[in-house]
Amino acid sequence: MRCPCGCAERLEMMLLREVKPRWDVSVDSHGHVSLSPSVWVREGCRSHFWIRSGKIVWCD
Ligand SMILES: [Zn+2]
């Protein structure tokens, strides 16, 4: 996925199944994806956000 802040950073956490940290992905009955825990971009824009029911929820 692309970083939702618009910086065009490519985030590859979905592919990192063999390493930590890893994310738990759930899909609700509407097909909306939620990720746990939150995503923190440690380089570049340093975005920190949750994905809840397919929507980006920003952390301060
Ligand atoms: Zn970004």
N, CA, C, O and the ligand as a Tripos MOL2 file, in Angstrom:
@<TRIPOS>MOLECULE
protein
  241   239    61     0     0
PROTEIN
NO_CHARGES

@<TRIPOS>ATOM
      1 N           0.8390   -1.1980    0.0000 N.3       1 MET1
      2 CA          0.0000    0.0000    0.0000 C.3       1 MET1
      3 C           0.8710    1.2440    0.0000 C.2       1 MET1
      4 O           2.0450    1.1990    0.3680 O.2       1 MET1
      5 N           0.2830    2.3420   -0.4150 N.am      2 ARG2
      6 CA          0.9700    3.6250   -0.3560 C.3       2 ARG2
      7 C           0.6690    4.3060    0.9630 C.2       2 ARG2
      8 O          -0.4200    4.1710    1.5210 O.2       2 ARG2
      9 N           1.6600    5.0420    1.4500 N.am      3 CYS3
     10 CA          1.4390    5.7860    2.6780 C.3       3 CYS3
     11 C           0.2520    6.7330    2.4990 C.2       3 CYS3
     12 O           0.2050    7.4810    1.5220 O.2       3 CYS3
     13 N          -0.7010    6.7130    3.4230 N.am      4 PRO4
     14 CA         -1.9180    7.5150    3.2610 C.3       4 PRO4
     15 C          -1.7200    9.0100    3.4470 C.2       4 PRO4
     16 O          -2.6360    9.7870    3.1780 O.2       4 PRO4
     17 N          -0.5550    9.4260    3.8970 N.am      5 CYS5
     18 CA         -0.3430   10.8620    4.0810 C.3       5 CYS5
     19 C          -0.1040   11.5760    2.7630 C.2       5 CYS5
     20 O          -0.1320   12.8060    2.7070 O.2       5 CYS5
     21 N           0.1320   10.8100    1.6960 N.am      6 GLY6
     22 CA          0.3300   11.4290    0.4040 C.3       6 GLY6
     23 C           1.7860   11.5680    0.0090 C.2       6 GLY6
     24 O           2.0850   12.1280   -1.0460 O.2       6 GLY6
     25 N           2.7000   11.0710    0.8320 N.am      7 CYS7
     26 CA          4.1160   11.2290    0.5350 C.3       7 CYS7
     27 C           4.6070   10.1940   -0.4790 C.2       7 CYS7
     28 O           5.7500   10.2640   -0.9310 O.2       7 CYS7
     29 N           3.7570    9.2450   -0.8340 N.am      8 ALA8
     30 CA          4.0680    8.2320   -1.8420 C.3       8 ALA8
     31 C           5.0500    7.1770   -1.3500 C.2       8 ALA8
     32 O           5.5340    6.3600   -2.1330 O.2       8 ALA8
     33 N           5.3390    7.1930   -0.0730 N.am      9 GLU9
     34 CA          6.1670    6.1290    0.4970 C.3       9 GLU9
     35 C           5.4520    4.7990    0.3530 C.2       9 GLU9
     36 O           4.2400    4.7110    0.5520 O.2       9 GLU9
     37 N           6.2010    3.7730    0.0080 N.am     10 ARG10
     38 CA          5.5780    2.4670   -0.1440 C.3      10 ARG10
     39 C           5.7250    1.6890    1.1530 C.2      10 ARG10
     40 O           6.8350    1.4800    1.6440 O.2      10 ARG10
     41 N           4.6140    1.2720    1.6930 N.am     11 LEU11
     42 CA          4.6130    0.5450    2.9530 C.3      11 LEU11
     43 C           4.3910   -0.9290    2.6630 C.2      11 LEU11
     44 O           3.4650   -1.3010    1.9420 O.2      11 LEU11
     45 N           5.2370   -1.7490    3.2230 N.am     12 GLU12
     46 CA          5.2150   -3.1670    2.8660 C.3      12 GLU12
     47 C           4.9550   -4.0600    4.0650 C.2      12 GLU12
     48 O           5.3980   -5.2090    4.0920 O.2      12 GLU12
     49 N           4.2520   -3.5510    5.0420 N.am     13 MET13
     50 CA          4.0580   -4.3600    6.2390 C.3      13 MET13
     51 C           3.2540   -5.6260    5.9730 C.2      13 MET13
     52 O           3.3410   -6.5990    6.7220 O.2      13 MET13
     53 N           2.4740   -5.5990    4.9030 N.am     14 MET14
     54 CA          1.6910   -6.7860    4.6060 C.3      14 MET14
     55 C           2.5620   -7.9550    4.1620 C.2      14 MET14
     56 O           2.1510   -9.1130    4.2460 O.2      14 MET14
     57 N           3.7400   -7.6540    3.7010 N.am     15 LEU15
     58 CA          4.6010   -8.6870    3.1400 C.3      15 LEU15
     59 C           5.5580   -9.2710    4.1660 C.2      15 LEU15
     60 O           6.2240  -10.2720    3.9020 O.2      15 LEU15
     61 N           5.6260   -8.6550    5.3190 N.am     16 LEU16
     62 CA          6.6580   -9.0170    6.2790 C.3      16 LEU16
     63 C           6.1720  -10.0750    7.2570 C.2      16 LEU16
     64 O           6.2640   -9.9030    8.4730 O.2      16 LEU16
     65 N           5.6660  -11.1470    6.7240 N.am     17 ARG17
     66 CA          5.0790  -12.1640    7.5890 C.3      17 ARG17
     67 C           6.1260  -12.9280    8.3810 C.2      17 ARG17
     68 O           5.8110  -13.5290    9.4070 O.2      17 ARG17
     69 N           7.3440  -12.9110    7.9240 N.am     18 GLU18
     70 CA          8.3820  -13.7140    8.5600 C.3      18 GLU18
     71 C           9.1510  -12.9640    9.6320 C.2      18 GLU18
     72 O           9.9410  -13.5570   10.3670 O.2      18 GLU18
     73 N           8.9250  -11.6750    9.7210 N.am     19 VAL19
     74 CA          9.7020  -10.8810   10.6500 C.3      19 VAL19
     75 C           8.7820  -10.0830   11.5630 C.2      19 VAL19
     76 O           7.5910   -9.9240   11.2930 O.2      19 VAL19
     77 N           9.3570   -9.5920   12.6360 N.am     20 LYS20
     78 CA          8.6220   -8.6970   13.5180 C.3      20 LYS20
     79 C           9.0010   -7.2720   13.1920 C.2      20 LYS20
     80 O          10.1220   -7.0660   12.7250 O.2      20 LYS20
     81 N           8.1620   -6.2650   13.3980 N.am     21 PRO21
     82 CA          6.7820   -6.4630   13.8520 C.3      21 PRO21
     83 C           5.8890   -6.9750   12.7350 C.2      21 PRO21
     84 O           6.1490   -6.7380   11.5550 O.2      21 PRO21
     85 N           4.8730   -7.6540   13.1080 N.am     22 ARG22
     86 CA          3.8840   -8.0930   12.1370 C.3      22 ARG22
     87 C           2.5170   -7.6200   12.5820 C.2      22 ARG22
     88 O           2.3180   -7.2250   13.7310 O.2      22 ARG22
     89 N           1.5880   -7.6650   11.6600 N.am     23 TRP23
     90 CA          0.2690   -7.1160   11.9310 C.3      23 TRP23
     91 C          -0.7960   -8.1960   11.8340 C.2      23 TRP23
     92 O          -0.7180   -9.1150   11.0180 O.2      23 TRP23
     93 N          -1.7670   -8.0560   12.6740 N.am     24 ASP24
     94 CA         -2.9430   -8.8970   12.5500 C.3      24 ASP24
     95 C          -3.9540   -8.1780   11.6640 C.2      24 ASP24
     96 O          -4.2620   -7.0070   11.8860 O.2      24 ASP24
     97 N          -4.4540   -8.8630   10.6870 N.am     25 VAL25
     98 CA         -5.3950   -8.2860    9.7360 C.3      25 VAL25
     99 C          -6.7410   -8.9600    9.9220 C.2      25 VAL25
    100 O          -6.8420  -10.1860    9.9670 O.2      25 VAL25
    101 N          -7.7680   -8.1380   10.0280 N.am     26 SER26
    102 CA         -9.1130   -8.6920   10.0940 C.3      26 SER26
    103 C          -9.9850   -8.0050    9.0490 C.2      26 SER26
    104 O          -9.7650   -6.8440    8.7030 O.2      26 SER26
    105 N         -10.9670   -8.7330    8.5570 N.am     27 VAL27
    106 CA        -11.8870   -8.1870    7.5530 C.3      27 VAL27
    107 C         -13.3000   -8.4010    8.0520 C.2      27 VAL27
    108 O         -13.6960   -9.5210    8.3770 O.2      27 VAL27
    109 N         -14.0650   -7.3060    8.1110 N.am     28 ASP28
    110 CA        -15.4220   -7.4480    8.6340 C.3      28 ASP28
    111 C         -16.3850   -7.9140    7.5380 C.2      28 ASP28
    112 O         -15.9780   -8.1770    6.4060 O.2      28 ASP28
    113 N         -17.6450   -8.0100    7.8910 N.am     29 SER29
    114 CA        -18.6230   -8.5750    6.9630 C.3      29 SER29
    115 C         -18.8450   -7.6990    5.7300 C.2      29 SER29
    116 O         -19.4240   -8.1470    4.7400 O.2      29 SER29
    117 N         -18.3830   -6.4500    5.7950 N.am     30 HIS30
    118 CA        -18.5040   -5.5440    4.6630 C.3      30 HIS30
    119 C         -17.2410   -5.5320    3.8110 C.2      30 HIS30
    120 O         -17.1570   -4.8000    2.8250 O.2      30 HIS30
    121 N         -16.2650   -6.3400    4.1930 N.am     31 GLY31
    122 CA        -15.0210   -6.3730    3.4360 C.3      31 GLY31
    123 C         -14.0580   -5.2750    3.8190 C.2      31 GLY31
    124 O         -13.0760   -5.0340    3.1170 O.2      31 GLY31
    125 N         -14.3290   -4.6020    4.9330 N.am     32 HIS32
    126 CA        -13.4580   -3.5260    5.3910 C.3      32 HIS32
    127 C         -12.3250   -4.1000    6.2330 C.2      32 HIS32
    128 O         -12.5420   -4.9150    7.1300 O.2      32 HIS32
    129 N         -11.1350   -3.6620    5.9260 N.am     33 VAL33
    130 CA         -9.9460   -4.2010    6.5700 C.3      33 VAL33
    131 C          -9.5950   -3.3890    7.8090 C.2      33 VAL33
    132 O          -9.6800   -2.1610    7.8090 O.2      33 VAL33
    133 N          -9.2030   -4.0910    8.8550 N.am     34 SER34
    134 CA         -8.6360   -3.4510   10.0380 C.3      34 SER34
    135 C          -7.2740   -4.0660   10.3120 C.2      34 SER34
    136 O          -7.0670   -5.2660   10.1290 O.2      34 SER34
    137 N          -6.3580   -3.2310   10.7500 N.am     35 LEU35
    138 CA         -5.0240   -3.6940   11.0880 C.3      35 LEU35
    139 C          -4.7490   -3.4420   12.5620 C.2      35 LEU35
    140 O          -5.1670   -2.4290   13.1230 O.2      35 LEU35
    141 N          -4.0530   -4.3630   13.1680 N.am     36 SER36
    142 CA         -3.6270   -4.1870   14.5530 C.3      36 SER36
    143 C          -2.2150   -4.7400   14.6920 C.2      36 SER36
    144 O          -1.9580   -5.8300   14.1810 O.2      36 SER36
    145 N          -1.3150   -4.0750   15.3320 N.am     37 PRO37
    146 CA         -1.4580   -2.7530   15.9530 C.3      37 PRO37
    147 C          -1.3740   -1.6300   14.9180 C.2      37 PRO37
    148 O          -1.4810   -1.8770   13.7160 O.2      37 PRO37
    149 N          -1.1840   -0.4130   15.3830 N.am     38 SER38
    150 CA         -1.1080    0.7200   14.4740 C.3      38 SER38
    151 C           0.1440    0.6430   13.6200 C.2      38 SER38
    152 O           1.0860   -0.0880   13.9250 O.2      38 SER38
    153 N           0.1330    1.4180   12.5390 N.am     39 VAL39
    154 CA          1.2640    1.4780   11.6190 C.3      39 VAL39
    155 C           2.0550    2.7440   11.9020 C.2      39 VAL39
    156 O           1.5000    3.8410   11.9660 O.2      39 VAL39
    157 N           3.3370    2.5770   12.0660 N.am     40 TRP40
    158 CA          4.2050    3.7250   12.3090 C.3      40 TRP40
    159 C           5.3030    3.6990   11.2550 C.2      40 TRP40
    160 O           6.0850    2.7510   11.1850 O.2      40 TRP40
    161 N           5.3560    4.7360   10.4450 N.am     41 VAL41
    162 CA          6.3920    4.8620    9.4250 C.3      41 VAL41
    163 C           7.6190    5.4750   10.0840 C.2      41 VAL41
    164 O           7.6360    6.6610   10.4120 O.2      41 VAL41
    165 N           8.6500    4.6480   10.2730 N.am     42 ARG42
    166 CA          9.7800    5.0780   11.0730 C.3      42 ARG42
    167 C          10.7970    5.8910   10.2960 C.2      42 ARG42
    168 O          11.7020    6.4920   10.8750 O.2      42 ARG42
    169 N          10.6450    5.9040    9.0000 N.am     43 GLU43
    170 CA         11.5420    6.7160    8.1800 C.3      43 GLU43
    171 C          10.6840    7.6180    7.2940 C.2      43 GLU43
    172 O           9.5230    7.3130    7.0200 O.2      43 GLU43
    173 N          11.2630    8.7160    6.8590 N.am     44 GLY44
    174 CA         10.5300    9.6110    5.9770 C.3      44 GLY44
    175 C           9.5040   10.4340    6.7320 C.2      44 GLY44
    176 O           9.8480   11.2100    7.6240 O.2      44 GLY44
    177 N           8.2470   10.2600    6.3700 N.am     45 CYS45
    178 CA          7.2070   11.1580    6.8760 C.3      45 CYS45
    179 C           6.8310   10.8890    8.3230 C.2      45 CYS45
    180 O           6.1990   11.7330    8.9590 O.2      45 CYS45
    181 N           7.2080    9.7180    8.8640 N.am     46 ARG46
    182 CA          6.9010    9.3640   10.2470 C.3      46 ARG46
    183 C           5.4090    9.3500   10.5440 C.2      46 ARG46
    184 O           4.9860    9.6930   11.6470 O.2      46 ARG46
    185 N           4.6460    8.9670    9.5950 N.am     47 SER47
    186 CA          3.2120    8.8550    9.8220 C.3      47 SER47
    187 C           2.9160    7.7640   10.8420 C.2      47 SER47
    188 O           3.6310    6.7660   10.9380 O.2      47 SER47
    189 N           1.8600    7.9740   11.5910 N.am     48 HIS48
    190 CA          1.4350    6.9970   12.5920 C.3      48 HIS48
    191 C          -0.0850    6.9300   12.5330 C.2      48 HIS48
    192 O          -0.7770    7.9120   12.8000 O.2      48 HIS48
    193 N          -0.5750    5.7880   12.1890 N.am     49 PHE49
    194 CA         -2.0200    5.7000   11.9770 C.3      49 PHE49
    195 C          -2.5090    4.2820   12.2050 C.2      49 PHE49
    196 O          -1.7360    3.3250   12.2290 O.2      49 PHE49
    197 N          -3.8240    4.1810   12.3710 N.am     50 TRP50
    198 CA         -4.5120    2.9030   12.4400 C.3      50 TRP50
    199 C          -5.3150    2.7320   11.1560 C.2      50 TRP50
    200 O          -5.6850    3.7090   10.5040 O.2      50 TRP50
    201 N          -5.5700    1.5160   10.8180 N.am     51 ILE51
    202 CA         -6.5490    1.2280    9.7800 C.3      51 ILE51
    203 C          -7.6940    0.5060   10.4610 C.2      51 ILE51
    204 O          -7.5520   -0.6100   10.9610 O.2      51 ILE51
    205 N          -8.8240    1.1740   10.4630 N.am     52 ARG52
    206 CA        -10.0130    0.6500   11.1310 C.3      52 ARG52
    207 C         -11.1580    0.6030   10.1320 C.2      52 ARG52
    208 O         -11.5700    1.6350    9.6030 O.2      52 ARG52
    209 N         -11.6610   -0.5690    9.8790 N.am     53 SER53
    210 CA        -12.7770   -0.7370    8.9540 C.3      53 SER53
    211 C         -12.5010   -0.0510    7.6170 C.2      53 SER53
    212 O         -13.3740    0.6050    7.0480 O.2      53 SER53
    213 N         -11.3030   -0.2120    7.1390 N.am     54 GLY54
    214 CA        -10.9430    0.3080    5.8250 C.3      54 GLY54
    215 C         -10.6350    1.7840    5.7910 C.2      54 GLY54
    216 O         -10.3900    2.3360    4.7180 O.2      54 GLY54
    217 N         -10.6410    2.4410    6.9400 N.am     55 LYS55
    218 CA        -10.3900    3.8830    6.9820 C.3      55 LYS55
    219 C          -9.1210    4.1720    7.7690 C.2      55 LYS55
    220 O          -8.7570    3.4400    8.6890 O.2      55 LYS55
    221 N          -8.4700    5.2380    7.3910 N.am     56 ILE56
    222 CA         -7.2590    5.6660    8.0830 C.3      56 ILE56
    223 C          -7.6470    6.5080    9.2920 C.2      56 ILE56
    224 O          -8.4160    7.4640    9.1910 O.2      56 ILE56
    225 N          -7.0980    6.1280   10.4260 N.am     57 VAL57
    226 CA         -7.3250    6.8930   11.6590 C.3      57 VAL57
    227 C          -5.9620    7.3640   12.1330 C.2      57 VAL57
    228 O          -5.1230    6.5580   12.5370 O.2      57 VAL57
    229 N          -5.7470    8.6630   12.0840 N.am     58 TRP58
    230 CA         -4.4150    9.2020   12.4120 C.3      58 TRP58
    231 C          -4.1820    9.2750   13.9090 C.2      58 TRP58
    232 O          -5.0780    9.5810   14.6950 O.2      58 TRP58
    233 N          -2.9480    8.9840   14.2690 N.am     59 CYS59
    234 CA         -2.5080    9.2150   15.6380 C.3      59 CYS59
    235 C          -1.8000   10.5610   15.6990 C.2      59 CYS59
    236 O          -1.2060   11.0030   14.7150 O.2      59 CYS59
    237 N          -1.8630   11.1970   16.8290 N.am     60 ASP60
    238 CA         -1.1350   12.4490   17.0010 C.3      60 ASP60
    239 C           0.3260   12.1780   17.2580 C.2      60 ASP60
    240 O           1.1070   13.1140   17.4300 O.2      60 ASP60
    241 ZN          3.7580    9.4120    4.4190 Zn       61 ZN61
@<TRIPOS>BOND
     1     1     2 1
     2     2     3 1
     3     3     4 2
     4     3     5 am
     5     5     6 1
     6     6     7 1
     7     7     8 2
     8     7     9 am
     9     9    10 1
    10    10    11 1
    11    11    12 2
    12    11    13 am
    13    13    14 1
    14    14    15 1
    15    15    16 2
    16    15    17 am
    17    17    18 1
    18    18    19 1
    19    19    20 2
    20    19    21 am
    21    21    22 1
    22    22    23 1
    23    23    24 2
    24    23    25 am
    25    25    26 1
    26    26    27 1
    27    27    28 2
    28    27    29 am
    29    29    30 1
    30    30    31 1
    31    31    32 2
    32    31    33 am
    33    33    34 1
    34    34    35 1
    35    35    36 2
    36    35    37 am
    37    37    38 1
    38    38    39 1
    39    39    40 2
    40    39    41 am
    41    41    42 1
    42    42    43 1
    43    43    44 2
    44    43    45 am
    45    45    46 1
    46    46    47 1
    47    47    48 2
    48    47    49 am
    49    49    50 1
    50    50    51 1
    51    51    52 2
    52    51    53 am
    53    53    54 1
    54    54    55 1
    55    55    56 2
    56    55    57 am
    57    57    58 1
    58    58    59 1
    59    59    60 2
    60    59    61 am
    61    61    62 1
    62    62    63 1
    63    63    64 2
    64    63    65 am
    65    65    66 1
    66    66    67 1
    67    67    68 2
    68    67    69 am
    69    69    70 1
    70    70    71 1
    71    71    72 2
    72    71    73 am
    73    73    74 1
    74    74    75 1
    75    75    76 2
    76    75    77 am
    77    77    78 1
    78    78    79 1
    79    79    80 2
    80    79    81 am
    81    81    82 1
    82    82    83 1
    83    83    84 2
    84    83    85 am
    85    85    86 1
    86    86    87 1
    87    87    88 2
    88    87    89 am
    89    89    90 1
    90    90    91 1
    91    91    92 2
    92    91    93 am
    93    93    94 1
    94    94    95 1
    95    95    96 2
    96    95    97 am
    97    97    98 1
    98    98    99 1
    99    99   100 2
   100    99   101 am
   101   101   102 1
   102   102   103 1
   103   103   104 2
   104   103   105 am
   105   105   106 1
   106   106   107 1
   107   107   108 2
   108   107   109 am
   109   109   110 1
   110   110   111 1
   111   111   112 2
   112   111   113 am
   113   113   114 1
   114   114   115 1
   115   115   116 2
   116   115   117 am
   117   117   118 1
   118   118   119 1
   119   119   120 2
   120   119   121 am
   121   121   122 1
   122   122   123 1
   123   123   124 2
   124   123   125 am
   125   125   126 1
   126   126   127 1
   127   127   128 2
   128   127   129 am
   129   129   130 1
   130   130   131 1
   131   131   132 2
   132   131   133 am
   133   133   134 1
   134   134   135 1
   135   135   136 2
   136   135   137 am
   137   137   138 1
   138   138   139 1
   139   139   140 2
   140   139   141 am
   141   141   142 1
   142   142   143 1
   143   143   144 2
   144   143   145 am
   145   145   146 1
   146   146   147 1
   147   147   148 2
   148   147   149 am
   149   149   150 1
   150   150   151 1
   151   151   152 2
   152   151   153 am
   153   153   154 1
   154   154   155 1
   155   155   156 2
   156   155   157 am
   157   157   158 1
   158   158   159 1
   159   159   160 2
   160   159   161 am
   161   161   162 1
   162   162   163 1
   163   163   164 2
   164   163   165 am
   165   165   166 1
   166   166   167 1
   167   167   168 2
   168   167   169 am
   169   169   170 1
   170   170   171 1
   171   171   172 2
   172   171   173 am
   173   173   174 1
   174   174   175 1
   175   175   176 2
   176   175   177 am
   177   177   178 1
   178   178   179 1
   179   179   180 2
   180   179   181 am
   181   181   182 1
   182   182   183 1
   183   183   184 2
   184   183   185 am
   185   185   186 1
   186   186   187 1
   187   187   188 2
   188   187   189 am
   189   189   190 1
   190   190   191 1
   191   191   192 2
   192   191   193 am
   193   193   194 1
   194   194   195 1
   195   195   196 2
   196   195   197 am
   197   197   198 1
   198   198   199 1
   199   199   200 2
   200   199   201 am
   201   201   202 1
   202   202   203 1
   203   203   204 2
   204   203   205 am
   205   205   206 1
   206   206   207 1
   207   207   208 2
   208   207   209 am
   209   209   210 1
   210   210   211 1
   211   211   212 2
   212   211   213 am
   213   213   214 1
   214   214   215 1
   215   215   216 2
   216   215   217 am
   217   217   218 1
   218   218   219 1
   219   219   220 2
   220   219   221 am
   221   221   222 1
   222   222   223 1
   223   223   224 2
   224   223   225 am
   225   225   226 1
   226   226   227 1
   227   227   228 2
   228   227   229 am
   229   229   230 1
   230   230   231 1
   231   231   232 2
   232   231   233 am
   233   233   234 1
   234   234   235 1
   235   235   236 2
   236   235   237 am
   237   237   238 1
   238   238   239 1
   239   239   240 2
@<TRIPOS>SUBSTRUCTURE
     1 MET1         2 RESIDUE 1 A MET
     2 ARG2         6 RESIDUE 1 A ARG
     3 CYS3        10 RESIDUE 1 A CYS
     4 PRO4        14 RESIDUE 1 A PRO
     5 CYS5        18 RESIDUE 1 A CYS
     6 GLY6        22 RESIDUE 1 A GLY
     7 CYS7        26 RESIDUE 1 A CYS
     8 ALA8        30 RESIDUE 1 A ALA
     9 GLU9        34 RESIDUE 1 A GLU
    10 ARG10       38 RESIDUE 1 A ARG
    11 LEU11       42 RESIDUE 1 A LEU
    12 GLU12       46 RESIDUE 1 A GLU
    13 MET13       50 RESIDUE 1 A MET
    14 MET14       54 RESIDUE 1 A MET
    15 LEU15       58 RESIDUE 1 A LEU
    16 LEU16       62 RESIDUE 1 A LEU
    17 ARG17       66 RESIDUE 1 A ARG
    18 GLU18       70 RESIDUE 1 A GLU
    19 VAL19       74 RESIDUE 1 A VAL
    20 LYS20       78 RESIDUE 1 A LYS
    21 PRO21       82 RESIDUE 1 A PRO
    22 ARG22       86 RESIDUE 1 A ARG
    23 TRP23       90 RESIDUE 1 A TRP
    24 ASP24       94 RESIDUE 1 A ASP
    25 VAL25       98 RESIDUE 1 A VAL
    26 SER26      102 RESIDUE 1 A SER
    27 VAL27      106 RESIDUE 1 A VAL
    28 ASP28      110 RESIDUE 1 A ASP
    29 SER29      114 RESIDUE 1 A SER
    30 HIS30      118 RESIDUE 1 A HIS
    31 GLY31      122 RESIDUE 1 A GLY
    32 HIS32      126 RESIDUE 1 A HIS
    33 VAL33      130 RESIDUE 1 A VAL
    34 SER34      134 RESIDUE 1 A SER
    35 LEU35      138 RESIDUE 1 A LEU
    36 SER36      142 RESIDUE 1 A SER
    37 PRO37      146 RESIDUE 1 A PRO
    38 SER38      150 RESIDUE 1 A SER
    39 VAL39      154 RESIDUE 1 A VAL
    40 TRP40      158 RESIDUE 1 A TRP
    41 VAL41      162 RESIDUE 1 A VAL
    42 ARG42      166 RESIDUE 1 A ARG
    43 GLU43      170 RESIDUE 1 A GLU
    44 GLY44      174 RESIDUE 1 A GLY
    45 CYS45      178 RESIDUE 1 A CYS
    46 ARG46      182 RESIDUE 1 A ARG
    47 SER47      186 RESIDUE 1 A SER
    48 HIS48      190 RESIDUE 1 A HIS
    49 PHE49      194 RESIDUE 1 A PHE
    50 TRP50      198 RESIDUE 1 A TRP
    51 ILE51      202 RESIDUE 1 A ILE
    52 ARG52      206 RESIDUE 1 A ARG
    53 SER53      210 RESIDUE 1 A SER
    54 GLY54      214 RESIDUE 1 A GLY
    55 LYS55      218 RESIDUE 1 A LYS
    56 ILE56      222 RESIDUE 1 A ILE
    57 VAL57      226 RESIDUE 1 A VAL
    58 TRP58      230 RESIDUE 1 A TRP
    59 CYS59      234 RESIDUE 1 A CYS
    60 ASP60      238 RESIDUE 1 A ASP
    61 ZN61       241 GROUP 0 **** ****
